[in-house]
Amino acid sequence: MAGLILAASGSILGQTLFLIGIILFAMTTAFAFITLPVEFDASKRALVWLKSHNMVTQQELSGATDALKWAARTYVVAALGSLATLIYFIMMFMGRR
């Protein structure tokens, strides 16, 4: 944030800090996309565990399946949101709106 504020004032230090911030944010965005398969696999494994240990009834299993699938999809939305934010910051850095 300091880089963003200093960059707005035209400072070279601000530009550099802003670029470093963008690079670090890009790394977290990449991590969000890299871990997506892990999140979907965790939901699948949870369903298998619920079935194999008879933790829920058939009716509850339907609800659990739906809930776990939507829970995994929240990670997709978070990754896309992170990507959109990264693109926004890059556009700001390049001087575009």
C-alpha positions, 0 to 999 in steps of 0.5 A: 500500500505504501508503494501505491501511495508513493507511486501516486505522488510520482516517486521513483521509490514508490514505483519500485515498491509498487512493482515489488508489491505487484510481484509478491501479489502475483506469487499469491495469485499463482499459489491460489491457482496451483492449489485449486486441484488440492481443494477439489481433491479434499472435497472428494476425499471428504465425501468418500470418508463420509460414505465409508464411515457411515457418518451421514444418511443417504439424504444427508449425503446429498446435502453434504455432496452439494455443500462440499462441491460449493465449498470447493468452488469458493476457492475458484472464485477467490482465485479469479478475484485475486487474478482480477485484482492483480490485473487491476494493479498491473493496469494502475502500474502501467498508467491505465484505468 
